Amino acid sequence: MSKTILWSIGSPDGHSEDLIDNYKNPNITEGINYCVDEHSSAQWPLFHPSEADPDGGYRLHPYKITFQLEEKPEGHYLFNVQYLVIAPRLAHLELKVNGTSGYAYLRPEPSKSGEITLHSGLHTTIYSEGIMEVVIPSALLNQGENVFELISRDGGEYLSIDNIEKIKRLDRMANGAGFIYQYLTFSKLKSRIEDRFSTFELVPSVLYKKAKGDQLVELCHLYIELSEPIEETTFCLTLKGNKETRTMDLTLPETSFGHIYKTFYVTDEEGLLSFEFTGNVKGADIVKRGQVNRKRKWKVYVTPHSHTDIGYTHRQWEVAERLCRNIDTAIDYLDCEEKKGLEIPAFAYHLDASWVLENYLQTRSHEQIKKLFNYIKAGKIGIPHSYADLLTQLATAEELIRNGMYSESVLRPEGLRATFNSVVDVPSLSSALPAIYEDSGVKYLVHANNQDRGPFRLNGGLHKVSPFYWEGVNGGQVLVWLAKMYCELRKVCGSPPVNSSAERGLEMWLKEYETDDYAPDAVLLYGQEADNTDIDPQPVEFTENWNQTYAYPQLIACDAKAFFEYVEEHFKDSLPHIKGDGGAYWEDGAGSTIAETIKMRKAQGMLQAAEKLETLAVMHNDAFSYPEKSFEEAWQTHLLFVEHTWGAFLSATDPDSLLQKDQWAIKKHFADQGLQWSQRLLHTAAVRHSLNWNNAGREIVIYNPHSWSISQAVTLEIAKNEKVYDLESGQEVSTRLIHQTHSQAIIECYIDSLPGLSYRRLALREAKVSEATPGRVADVPHQRYVQWENAFYALTLDLEKGYLTKLYDKELQKDLVDAEAGFGQFLYAEGGEGTRLVGNQKDLAEGHADVLASFSLIDYHLETYAHGCSVHLKGKVPYGEVQIEWRLLNATKQIDLHYQYHKEERLEKEAVYIAFPFAVESGKILSDSQIGWVHWDQEGLPGACKEWLPLQTSILLESQDAHIQIASPDIPLFTINSIVQGHWPKMLDLSGNKVYSYVLNNYWNTNYKASQGGCIEFRYAITTGDSISKHEAYHFGWKARQPLYAHRISFQDFRTPREPYIESQDILATIDTDKVAISTMKKAQWEDGWIIRLQEIAGDKQSAVLSIPGKVITQAWRCDHLEKDKESLEVKDGTLKIDLSPWALTTVRILIK
């Protein structure tokens, strides 16, 4: 319809200063009278509550628009409302035009924009949009002043809540009754509408009932939009199916303008429903014909559940008891339901973290625990695979495996196993999960992701093809349901849920799945309650009542697993397969406390090293026992730090609150304790080896906890009057002095070619040692550039700017950096409050942080030593000082960087980056996942985060000019081509030649910490070459993440040394190929023997031979990651040969003697 807009309110893109956000407080817009002529100062309510809205006081809210028509009204006019619906209680609109009433009915469709226009919309399951049109005859309008009065009406039953706190916890995601305005226009149509019924539409619904004789009938909606008034008129409606034809009289009431809405039931049949609508209005015949598709008979599996945040809403240990009480309540509900004998279950329950179960078993009686396990066995209470809901990109592969061990430890003795898992809230997923889940007995995954700072579902739309088989980039498969949120029962059926709201909510929600592309007749409505909240009995009563009222959609309460089993049984072959990595949306929050994150990354590498060395110590010492409890507690502490809850809901808005301080103290404790456990266990494991031999005096022992040979500088402490000697040659080992205390010297020495899983002993002898300090070429800067080199690289450093201007690879004969690009430059990004840097809803301004690159040199010195050379810088940078060491070692093709940022603590929004631009052709950029590598331009899942990316150890740039690896042992995130600007892109070119290490930020406004300061230390190691193979890259990254471990031992005698502790250097275990890594060695938990985890790291099929020198492998089994035997393996000559597929992470159990 061609038209001329006479006035408008709002904006077509849904965001406008014309609209005042009253969604959470509807009463602030009481009595609005919007005068169009005073447009510059007027505001219209964003949200229009109906009489069913609790926050609106359960009353009508009339709003008025006053405007002038200069000319005499003629013809037809059009009133348009572009609207948004985010809660189930869909209202309709009463429109009074100069006192004459008409009605308009909203018919929203699922949004296709992929954008959320307001913050509350980020947490919804329903997000539907539409345009309501009302034709207004000129007879209703005045020349001069006109008044439109708009009233939002619900018209259905609702439960009046006496205490708003009962539903306030859902943040208006479920209880808002009404609709949201986006754009209102009033227009003059350029020509009259000839058809009195400008719109006529018959729409079958998803609602089916059983009529007499159990005949199934389907509710149909009839929508008529008028262009002219009608008197009360009776029409004839003929409905024809494949078998039955039915004719009925349908009386339309006298209506001045607007819409007419009617409902009726039709007999259920297969195939199309044909209709004919005939009648006469004022002598004119009206005939409407058409065919429509019937709706599917839906099975809606509902999964009552309360999300586990270990903290956030309450202090961590209060959360534990609150969620334990929910299990008590669930048992009570199930006891009652058993007595009813319902045909369709109205209640089941499941946990999303077995951390809750652990607390329950510690605090409940034997009888109550027995009841719990009876319901677990009956499939009424579900236990997930995961101990905690992790930030999976921050976890190591071993942590992802250990996250399933607690559930296994509880369920296996009962003959049970967790076959489903849920990742709730967190919108990011590591691509290693499918392989780890598959080899841990997990077949099904619910991903109920929060879109706040994580538009995974919005950007990718994978919920529309759920359930789908998710395949990891480097192997594995799991069947996934991508939920639109959690606590969805309320968000789709109302809060509190009643039939009247569920009828509308289910209709809107199911529209997204009512497509030819969606094969199943079942969907999953995930969760009932919000974070750490009590289970409400009312939804249970609602579910029972719904199933008594409607035949379809059926609401089938289950523990999530039943839904997957049904879908897989009936629709397996029609489900899509989708491959990729889910990115790291929420992992950026760990940058709000980067010092603690660095501690945990250090602890992660140390704990795996400790476990391997401890296992080998017990293997080689028959009298030793493996300290299972200590390792179990250490791993648990790691998991509790990597768990997604960092602090309180008000962490950023009120950082001084006791609630936030108390929660952060506990979270920080997990990082501190995790590091303490790892340091203790690694040192203890080393000592248990080192005390096996006699010596002639004090010694240094260096251990290689990796399964491949390593050359590396190690740091250790000796007495000031000691020197280091090689035990075999007797020659002095050259050292670098780093620091001296009153009696001790912290030194560094270079260890060449230490075999995998071996040790080397070095002697300490008293000697006359002169007072020494690192060599300095200048105390005061007197030149702009410093140049230095080794056999592999020639470097030039700009002292005024604090970055490299030359990185010349002598083997490639190429300078790999541009002189002005700022290689290694410290960048501080300032600003972002109130922009899309802090949130991804559309109504925020674009981010565009200001990048401050200033560096003011304070001091520098050049240090030379026997095994290398370092340049040390100290300078002022934004909000602090930075010390940087650039190091070249003589024998290694590697550049080491060490930063110390002494940072001022600030609440203002900020981020820090280190720039690594390369002067090479644009190339592939990869980083390592827990399993294999991810090529980010090709292998992200649809919707995965693109502005920042995760790494386990390294970034790998593969250009036609060179391959370049940046190991980042401390900082877990990076960006490609640009820093973060808050664009939240659906598509982004992730190839290039420039990367930024994403050091820290405080962009979150909840959960994560608001500010950080103090000394922040982080490191990088860079290597380049014509080609870097994937297994070489794995070695380089992991030796940076977990270096060789050295410690000092005292004089000891009275020992009787035995193999493998006789020589000054020996091997404790071997694998015969560098393309397979031993990632884990531990005592078997369920059977006798030892668990060995082997990882194929080259991307090819491999055969590897495992041997334990001095020991004989007598039996072996391939098992899953939770140590359930799958098949026996052949053992030959005391060794074990294992075949591995590309990127395989394989677990075996061995017996030795």
N, C-alpha and C positions, 0 to 999 in steps of 0.2 A: 504494500500500500504506500503510494507516494504521499509524502506529508511534509509539512513545515512545522518545525518545533517552535512553540511559542514560549515555553519556559522549561527549565530543567532543574533538578536537584541531584547532587551527587555527580558521579562520573561513570562512563561506560566500563572503565577498568576496575570499578569496585572500590576505589579509594579516593576520598575527597574530604576536604576540610569542611564541606557543607554538612557532613554527617558527624554527629556527636556520639561517641562510643558509650552507650548506656547498657551494653549487653549484660554486664555483671551487676549493674544497679539501674534497673529500668525506671525507677521512680524519680531519677534526676531530671527526666524530661516531661514531668507532669504538666498537662495543660498546654502543650505546644500549639502555637498558632503562627505558622510560617507565612510571612508576608513576602510574596515574590518580589514586589517592588523594593523591598529592603534587603535584597539578596545578599549584599556585601556583609551584613552583620548577622544574618539569620543562620540558624543551624537546625537541621532536621534529625530526628532520632535515627540512629543506626538500626536499632532493634525495636520491633513492635510486639510487645507481649500481649498474649491473650488472657482470658480469665482463668486459664489453667496454669499460669506461670507463678511459681511459688515466690520468686524474688520480686515479682510485680504485685504481690499481695492478693492474688486470686481475684482480680477485678479487671474490668475493661479499662482500656487506656485510649480514649479518643484523641486523635491529633488532627489539627486543621491546617489547610492551606488556603490562603486568601490571595486572589489575583484579579487583575483588571482585564476586560476585553474592550478594546476601544471601538471595534466595529460591531454591528449587529450580527449575532451568531447565525450562521447558515450552514446547511449540510451536516456532515458528520465530523466529530472530533474524536481524538484517540488519547486515552490516558494509559500510559505504559509504566509498569514497575518491573525493573530488573532486580531480582531478589536472590537470596541465598538461604538455604535451610541446613542447619547443622545439628539438629536434635529431632527426635521422632514425632513430637506433637505438632504436626503440620496444621497451621491455622488457615482459615479463609478470611477474606476481607469484606467487611461491609463498607460500602462507599456511599456517602450521602452527597449528592450534587445539589447544592442550594436547598437542602432539606429533603430531597427525594432519594429514597434508599434503593440501592441495588447491591448485588453480591458478585464477588469475583473469587474464583477457586484456583488455587495454585497447583500446578502440575509439574513439579521439578523433575529434572533428569540428573543422573550422576554427572558431576562436573568433569569436563574434559580438559580444563585449562592447565592442570598440573601445578596450579598455584594456590596458596592459601592467603586470603586477604586480611585475616585478623588472627591474633594469637590464639584465641579460644578454638578456632577451627583446626589448629594443629593437632588437637587431641581427640578429634571426633572420629566416629565410624561412618556417619552419614555426612556427606558434603555434596549437596545437590543444588543446582541452580535452575533458574527459569526466567521467562519473561511473561508477565501477566498483562493482557491487553483488554481494555474495556472501551467499547465504542459508546460515545456519548452523543445522543441526538441533540441537535441545536436547540430544540424546544426546551431543554432543561437548563440552558445557559442564559445569562443576562448580558446585555450590553452594559458595561460598567463592572461593578464588583461581583465576584463569584466566590463561593466558599465550598471547598471540598472537605468533608469530614471523613477520616479513615479510622475504622475500628477493627482491630484484629480479634477474630472470634475462633474459639476452639470447637465448641458445639458438642463435645463428647464427655464421657464420664472421666473423672480424675479423682485421685485421692488427695485431700487437703492435708498438708504436712503441718503439724502443730509446732515443730521445732526445725527451723531452717537448717540447723547444723547437721541434721540427719542426712541431708543430700548435698550440702555445700561442698563436701570433700571432693565431689566429682568436678568441681571447677566449671559448672554450668555446661559441661559437655553433654549431659543427658537430660537435665530437667528444664532447659529453656523451652518454653511453650510460646510459639509465635514464629516470626520470620525476620530476616535481616534485609534491610533496604541497601541496594547498591546504586541504583540510578532510576530516578523518576522523571518522566517527561509528559508534557501535555502538548498535543499537536493538532493542527488543522489538516484534515485529509483533503487532498486536492480534487478528489472525486467522490461521489456518494457510493456507498456499498449497496449493491442491488439485492443481494441475498439477505433476507431477514435473519437467517441463521448464518452468521459470518463464519462460525466454526461449529461443526457437528462431529463428535468423536465418541465411539463406543469402545471401551477399554476393558477387556477381561482382567480380573485381579488374580493375585496369588492365593486368595482366601477361598477355601472349600469347606463346606459343611456337609453333614449327612442329613438328608431329609427323610421323609417317611419311607419305611422299607429299606433303610440304609442306602438309599439312592444318593449318590454324590452330586452335589450342585456347586456351581462356581459363581461367586459374586462378580457382577459386572458394574462398571461405572459408565454413566452417560453424561457427557459434558456438552452443553450448548452455549454458544456465545452469541448474543443478540446484537443486531445493528439497529433495530427498531423495537418499540414496545409491542407486547402481545397481550391479548386478553386471555383469561383462562380458557384453555383449549385441550380437547382430548384427541390424542393421536393413536394410530394403530402401529404397533411394533411387532414385526414377524421375525422370529429367530429360527434358523434352520441349521441343523447339524447333519451328520451322516445318516442318522437313524430317526431323529425326531424333529418335527416342525411344531413350533408353538407360537400362538398369536396372543398378544395382550394389549389392553388399553392402557395408555400412559397419559395422564393428565398433567399438563404443564400449568403452573399458576400464572395469574396475571402478573406481569413483570414490566416495569417501566424501562429498564436498561440493565445491562450487565450479563451475568452468567446464570444458567440454570443447571443444577446438578441433581441427578437421580441415580439410585442403585436398584438392582434387581438380581435375582439368581437365575442361572440357566443350568439345565441338566448337563452333566459331564459326559462328553463323548470324545473319541479320537478325531483328529483332523480339524479343519477350519470351521469357524462359526460364521454363517452368513446372516445378514440382517437387512430388513427393509423397514423404513420409518416413513409413514404417510399421514397427511392431514391437510387441513385447509385453514388459512388465516386470512380473514378479511377478503375472501373470494379468491385468494391465490393458493394454488396447490403447492404443497411442500413434499418432496420425495427425497429421501436419503437412503442410499444403498451402499453396502460394502461387505468385506470379509475381514475377519480378524483371527489371529492365532490365539489359541487358549494358552494359559500359563502352565508352567511346569508344576507338578505336585512335589513340593520341596520337603526334604528332610533337613531340618536345621538342628545340627548337633550343638548343644549348649554345654559349656564347660565352666561351671562355677569355680571361682578361683579368686584369691586375693594376692596381688603382686608382691613379691619379696624385694623390698629395698632394705639392705642391711644398713639402716640409718635413714637419713633424709627426713622422714616425718617425725621420728622420735629417736632417742638415743639407741644405739645398736642393740643393747641387751634388753631394752624395753620392747623393741621390735620382735625379738625372739619370743618373748612371752605372749605378746599380742597374737602372733601367728600360731603359736601352740594352742591358744584358746580357740582359734578357728578350727583346728583339728578336733578339739573336744566338741565344738558345736556341730561340726560335720557328722561326727559319730552319733550325736543325739538326733539329728535330722534323719540319718539313715536308719536308726532304730525305729523311728516313727514311720518312715516310708515302708519298711519291711512289713509292718502290720497292715498297711493299706492294700498291698498286692496290686499296685498299679500296672496296667498293661504297658504304658510308656513311662520310663523312669522320669521323675520330676527333679531329682537331685543326684548329683555325684560331686566329687571334689578332687582336686589335684593340687599338688605343690609345683612351683616352678623352680625350687631350689631345695635340695635335701639338707641344706644347712638347718632348715626348720625342723626336719625330722631328727637330726642329731640333737637339737635342743629338747625336742619332745621326749626322746628316749631317756634323756638325762633327768627329766623333771616330772615324769608321770608314773603312776603306779603300774605294777605288773598286770593287773586286770585291765586297766585302760589300754595299755600297749597291746595286750592280747586282742582286744576288740579292734584296735586299729589294723592289726595284721589280718584279721578275718576279713575286713572290708577291702584291704589291699588285694588279698587273694581273690575276692569276689569281683574285682574290677570296679569297685565303687569309689575307691580313693586311689589316685594315681601318684606314683613316685617318679620323678623325672630322672634322667641320666645325670644331670649336673648337680654338683654340690653347691655352686654359686653361679649367678648370672654374670658372666665375665665380659670385659672388654676384650674380645677374642684376638684382636690384632696385637694387643700388648702381651698376651700370654705366649709362652714358648710351646712347642709341640708337646713337650712332656707335661706341662701344666694343663693343656687341653685334655690329655689322657688322664692325668691324676684327678681332674675335675669329675670324672665318672667313677672314681674308685670308692668313694664313700657309699653311694647308692648301692654299688655292687656288693660291698662288704655287709650291708644290712639285708639285702634281698636274696643273695645267693644261698645263705643257710636255710632260707624258707622255700627254696626251689623256684625263686622268682628272678626276673631280670628286667631292668628298665629298657623298654624298646622305643620309648619316645623321649624327646627332649623339647624344652621350650626356651627360646631366647626372647625375653620379654623386655620391653622398653627400649633396649639398645638397637639402633637402626643400622648397625654394621656387623659384618660377618666375614671371618677369614675363610678363604677358599680351601684351607686345609681341613675344615670341619667335615665335609662329606666323607673323606677317606678315614679320618679318625673315628667319626661316628660309625661308619660301616664296619670297621674292624673293632668296634666296641659293642656290637649287638644292637645299635640304635638304627631303627628303620625310618623313624618319623620325626619331623621337626616342625614345631609351631614357631614362626617368627612373628611376634606381635610387637611391631616396632612403633616407636613414638616418632612423629614427624618433626618435633621441635628440634631445630638444629640438626636434622637428619632426614631430609626428604627422599629417602630411599624408595618408598612406595609411590610418592607423588611424581618423582622424576622418572621412575622406571615402569610403573603400572603393572608390576608382576602379580599383584593381587588379582588382576583380571584373568590370569591364566592359572591361578592356584586351584587345586593342588598341582605341583609340577615336580618332576625329579630334578633336583639340583645336583649337578656334577661339579666337583672341584676342578680347578684349572689343571691340576696334576694328579687327578684320580679321585675315586670314591663317588658314592651316590646316596642320596637320602631324599625321601618324599617330603615335600615342604608345603605347608599352608601358610601363606603370607597374610596374616590378619591385618585389618586396617588400623587396629589399635588393640587395647585390652580393656577389661571391664565392659565388654561390648553388649552384654545382655541389657544393661541399663541404657547404653547409648543407642540401641536400636529399638528397645521395647519400653523405654521410659524409666524415669527415676522419681517415684517408684513405678515399676512396670505394671501396667494394667492393659486389658484387652484393647481399649480405645486408642491408646498410644501405640501399642504393638501392631495393630492393624495398619496404621499409617507408616510406622517405622520400618516394619518388615517389607512393605510394598516398595518403599524408596530404596532400601538397602539391596533387596534382591534384584532390582532392575539392572544392577551392574553385572549380574551373572545370568540374566535371562537373555542369553545370546546364543547364536548357532555355534559359536566357537567354544562355549563352555559345555562339556560333555556330561558331567555328573548331575544327578538330581539331588545332591546333598551339598551342604555348605557347613562351615564351622563358625559359630558365633562365640568368639573366644573371651572367656572371663566374665566375671560379674562385678567384683569389687575393685577399688582403686588400690593405691600403694598402702600396704600394711593395715588395711581397714577391716573391721569386723564383718563377718558374714551376716547378712540381713535375712531373716526368715521369709519376708514378704515375697521376694522373687520366686521362692519355692512354691508358695501358694499360687502365685500367678501362673507359673509353668503348668501346674496341675489343672488349674481352671481353664487355661488356654486349650489344652489338649482335650478337655471335655467339651469345649465350645466348637473348636475347629478340627476338621479332619486333616487339613493341610493349611499352611506348613506345620508339620509335626515339630514340636520342640522336644528333642531327645537329650536328656541329661547324660553326660558321659565324662570319662576322664581324659579325653582327647584321642586316646589310642583307638577307641571304637570307631570314630569317624574315619580315620585312615584305613582301618581294616575293611570297613564297608566300601570305601571308594576303590581301594586296591583290588578287592574281590570282583567288583562289578565294572570298573572302568579303567583298569590298569593300562590296557593297550592304547587308550585314547589320550593319556596324559602326556603333556609335552616334557621334553628334556631341555634344560637350560644350564649352560656352563658359564662359570665366571666367579670373580671375587667380589664380595660385598662391600669392600672399602672400609674406611675408618672414621666415619662421621664423629662419633662421640669420643674416640681416642684422643682428640685434640684437647679434651678437658684435662688429661694427665699433664699437659703443658702448663697448667695453672699451678702445679707444685712440682716443677721439673727437678728440683734437688732430690725429692723423695722418689720420683720416678727413676732417676739415674741410680739411686741406691738399689732399687728393686731390679733394674736391669743388670746391675753388677751381681746382685744376689742370685739372679736366675742362672747366670752362667756358672757361678761358683757352686751352686747346689748340685747341678748335674755333674760337675767335675768331682765334687766330694763323694757323690754316690758311686761313681765309677771307681775311684781310688779306694773307697771303703770296701766295696765288693771284692776288689782284687786283694786287699789286705786279708779279708776273711778267707778267700779262696786259698791263699798261700800260707795261712796260719791255722792249722787244724784246731787249735784251742780257742780261737776267736769266735765270737758270736756277733751277728749283725744287729746294730741298734735300730730296729724297725720303728720304735715309738718316736725316737728323735727325728728321724727322717719324715715320718708321718706328720708330726707337728710342724716341721719346717715347711713341707709342701702346703699344708693347710694355711699357714700364715701367708705364704705367697698368694694363694688363691684369694684370700680375703683382701689383699691389697689390690689385686687385679679386678676384683668384683666391681661392678659399675657404679656403686654408690660412693661418692667421695666425701660428701658433707651434707649439711642440712638444706632444706628447701630455701632458706633465707641466707645461704652462705654468702651470696654476692650483694644482697640488698641490706643485710644487717650483719656484717662480719664480726661485730663485737658482741653479738648475742651469746649467751652461755650455751644455748642449744648448738650453735655452730662450733664454738670453741671445744665443747666436749666431744662432739662427733669427729672433728678434725684430729683431736688428740688421739683418739682411738685409731683412726685411719693412719695417721703418721706412725703410730706404734707398730702397725703391721709392717710398714716399710723398714723401720728401725730394727724390729725383731727379726724380720725376714733376712736382713743383711747379717745380723748377729748370728742367727742360726747357720747361715751359709758359711760365714767365716769360721765359726766354731767347728762345723762338721768337716770342712775342707782341711783345716789345720789338723784336726784329730785324725782324719784319714791318712794324711801325709805322715804324721807322727807314728801311726801304727805300722807303717812300712819302715820308717827311718830308725826305729828302735830295734831293728832286727840284726844289725851288724855291730861289730867292734870297730873302733877307730883309734887313731893315735892322737887325736885332739879334736878340737871343734871343727865342724864342717858345715858347708852349705849343701843342701840337697834340692835339686830342681826336678820337678815332676811335669811330664807332659800328659794332661788328662784327655787329650784327643787321640784318635786312632791313626793319625798320619804324622809324618815327621815335621818338626817345626824348628825354624831358626828365628830367634827373637831376643831382644834386650829384656832383661828382667831386673827388677828392683829388689834389693834386700838390705838388711841391716847387719853390720859387723861392728866390732870394737874399733875405736879410732886408731889403735896400734896394731891392727891386723891387715894382712894382705891375703889375696885369694890365689890358690895354686891348683893346677890340674893334677889330679892324683896319679894319672898314668905317666905323663911326661915329666912331672915335677916342675914344669914351667909356670911362671907367674901369669895369672890371667889379668889382662889389663881391665881397669875399671874406670868408671866416671863418678866423680864425687857430686852428689846432688845436694846434700845437706849434712851438717854436723850438729850434734847435741853436746852436752858436757862430756859424755864418755863414748858416744856411739857415732857411727858414720852411716848414713844412708847412701848406698852406692848403686850403680847400674853396671852390669856386665853383659856382654853379648854371648848368647848360647847358640852354637852352630849345630844344626842338623841333629836335634834330639828326637829319636824315633818315637813313634806313637806309643802311648801307654807304657812309658818307660821312665827311668829316673837316671840322673847323673849326679855324682858326688864331687864336690870341690873342697879342698882343704883350706882351712884358715890357720895362718901361722903368724906369730908375733913378729913384728918387724919395725924398724924405725921409719915412721911415717911423718913426713914434714907437714906442717900446717898448709893446707891447700884450699884454694877456692877456684871455682870455674874461671877459665881464662876470659878476660874482657878486652876487647880491642878499643873500647872508648867508654868513658864514664859519662860524657856529655855528647849528645849527637852532633856530628860535624859534617854529615853528608846526607844526601837525600836517598840514595839507593845503596843497598847491600847486595852483593853477589856472592854466591857460593855454590859448590857443586860436588858431586861424587861420580862414580863410574857410569851412573845411569841418567842423572838429571843435572841441569844447570838452572839455577833459580835466581831471580832478581826480585827484591822486595822494596817497595816504595815506602820509606819510613814516614813520609808526611801523610800518606793515606792509609797505611796499615794493611796493605794487601799486595799480592804478587802481581808483577807486571810481565814476568816471563817464567814459563815452565817448559823448558826445552828437554824433550825426550831424545837422548843421544842415540838410542837404538832405532827409533822411528825417524830421527833427524827432522823433528817437527817441534815448533813452539805451539803448545796446546792451549795457551790462553792469550786473549787480547789485552794489550797493555792498559787500556782504559776501562776494561769490563769489571774490574773489582773482584778478582779471584781471592776468596777467603775473607771478603769484606764483612765487617760486623754492621748489620742493619737493624735499626730500631723503628718499628712502625707505630705511630702515635695516633690515637683517636679511634672513633668508631661507636661511641656511646649513642644509643638510640637509632642505629643504622642496621643494615642487613649483615654487618659483621657480628652482631650479637644475636640475631634471629633471622629466620628465613621467611617470615610472613611478608606478603607483598606490600602491606601498608607502611613498611619501614623505608627510609631513604637508602639510597645506594651507599656502600661502605666507603671505599677509597681512602684508606689509611694514608697518612702523611709519612713518607719514608725519610728518616733522618740517618745520614751516612757519615756524619762528622766524626773525625778522629784527630785528636791532638796529641802528638807524641810527648811523653814525659821522659822516657829513657829507653835505651836499648843496649844490648851487648851481644857479642858473638862469642860463642863457647865452642871450643874444639876439644876433642877427647879421642882416645885411641880408636874407637869404633864408629865415630861419626862427628857431626857438627850441628849445632843448634843456633838459631837466632832468636833472641828474646826481645819482645817489645812490651812496653807499658804505655798506655795512653788513655786519655779521657774520651769517653763516648757518651751518648745521651744517657743521663741518669745513672752515671757510674764510671768506673774505670775497668779497663780490660787489660789482662796480661796474656800475651800470645807467644807460644813457642812453636817455631817451624824447625823441624828436625829432618836431617838426612843421615842415614846409617850407611857405612861404607859398603857393607856386603849385601844389602837388600834393596831391591827396586821398589822403594816405598817412601812416601812423604808423610810424615806424622805432624799433626797439628794438635795443640793443647791450648784450650781457652780457659781463662779464669775471669769471670765477669763479677765484679763486686758491685752489686746492684742496689740502688735505692728502692725501697718498697713503695709502690704506688697503687692507688685504687683506680686511677684513670685507665681507660682501655689501652692495651699495649700488646705488642708482639715483638719477638726478636728472631732474626734469621741470620744465617751465614750463607753468603752467595758463592756458588761454584759455577761460573760461566766458562764454557770451553770454546776455543776457536777451532771447531771441527764442524763438519757437515751435520745437519740434523739427523738424529738416529733414534733407534729404539731405546726406551728407558724402562728398565726393569728394577724390581726389588725382590728380595727373597722373602717368601712366606715361610711358614713352619714346614711346609713341604714344597720343594721346588721354588720356581721363580714366577713372577707375574709380570707380563708385558702389559703395562697399564693402558696403552692406547687401544689394545685389542681385547683384553681379557677381564675387564670389569663387568660385573652384572649390570643390566639395565637399572639405572637409578643409583648406582654406587657413587660414593663420594669421589670427586675429581679434583677439588681444589687443594686437598692435602692427602697424602698417601702414606701407608705404613711400610716399615721395613723390620725385619728381624735383626739383620746385621748390616746390610749394604744396599747401595744403589749401583746399578750397572748400566752404563751408557755404551751402546754398541753402534758406532758410526763407521762409515766406510773409511774414515781417516784413522781411526784408532778405537780401541776398546778402553774404557776408563771405569775403574771401580772406586767408589768412595765408601769405605767402611765407617759406620756411625754407631759405635758400640753404646753410646749413652743416649743419643737423641733418637726417638723412635719414629719421627715423622719427617716428611719432606714435601716440597712442592716442585712443580715443573713449569718452567718458563716465566712464572710470575709469583709474587707473594699472594697471600690470601686477601681477597677484597670483598668477600661476602656475596658473590654472585650466585652461588648454589646452582651451577650449570647442569643441564641435562646432558649436554655434549661439550667436549673440550678436547682440543688437540693435545695429547699427552706424549707426543714425540718431540724431540728438540735437542738442544745442546746446552741447556742451562737448567740447573737445579738449585734449590734453596733448602738448606737444612732448617726445619721449622722448630726453633729451640724452645720457645715458651710463648704463652699468651694468657690473657684473662678475659676472653670474650664471652664466657658464659655468665648468665644472670641467675643461675640456680645451681645447686649441687656442688659445683667445683669452687675452688678457693678464689677469693676476690683479689688477692694481692700476694706478692712474694718478693723477697729481697735476700740480701746476704751474698755469700760467695757461691757462685754456680760454676762448677768445673765440668767441661765436656771435651771430648776428643774425636779426632777423625784420622783415618789412614787412607792414603790414596796410592793407587798403582795404575799403571798404564801399559799398553802393549798393542801389538798388531792384532792379537786375538786373546781373549781371556775365556777359558773354558768354564763351564758351570761348576765343575768340581773344584777347579782352582779357585774360583770365586767363593765357593762355600768355605774352603780352607782359609782363605784370606780374611773373610768376614768373621768367622768364628774364633780365629786366633786373636783378633782384635777384641772381640766380645769377652772371651775368656782366655787370658794369656797363660803362659807357663806359670807354674806355682813354685816359689822357692821359699825355703825356711832354713833356719839355722839350728843345728843340733849340738849338744854338749859332748864332751869326751865321754865315751862309754866303753866298758869292757865287760868281761865275764859273760859274754854272749857266745852262743854256738851258731854262727851264721849258716844258713842253709839256702839252697836255690829258692828264689832268684836274687838272694841278697849277699852273694859272695863277692861279686865284682864291684868296681866303682861305677859301673853303668850296666844296666840290664833291662830286659823287656819283661813286662808283667802279663801282657796278652797281645795277640796280633790278629789283624785281618789282612789278607794278602793282596788287597787292592786299595788304592787311594780313592777309587770311585764309589766306594761304600764306606760310610762312617758308622762307627759304633756310637750311638747317641746316648744310650742308657745301659747301665749294668746295675742290677739290684737283686736282692734276695726275692725269690718267688713267694707270693703271699698265700697261695692256696694249696700248693703241692711242694714237694721237696725240690731243691735245686735253685737255679739262678736264671733270672730273666735278662736276656740280651736284646736290645732294640737296635736294628740295623737300618740305615737309611741310604737308599740309592741316590746319589747326588749329582750324577752326570746326565741323567735323562735318557739312559740306555739300559737294555737288559744287561744284568751282571750275574756272575757266579763268584761268590766270595767264600774263602776258607777261613774259618775261625779256629784259633788254637790258643791254648793256655800253657805256656812253657812250664815244664815240670809237672803238669797235670794231664790227665787223660779224660776226654769227654766220653762218657759211657753211653748216654742216651740223650735224645733230643726230640723236641716236639715243636712244630709251628703252632702258635696259639694266637688268640686275638689280644688286643691291647689290655684287656682286663683279665688276661691270663687264663682264659678258658681254652683248653687244648683243642686243636682242630685236626691235626694229623701228626703222626710220628715221622721223624726224619732219619735218614740213614747216617750213621756215624762210621767213619773209616779211619783207622790208624790213630784213634784218639782225637781226631779233628772233625769239624763239621763243615760241610759244603752247603751253602745256601744259595738258591736261585732267587733273584729279585727282578721284578718288572721295573720299567722306568719310573723313577721318583718314589718307589715303594718305601713305605715305613713298615718294617716287618718285625714282629715280636717272636722270639723263640725262647723256649725253656730248655736248659741243659742240666744234666747231672755230671759231676766230675768226681774223679778220685785221684 
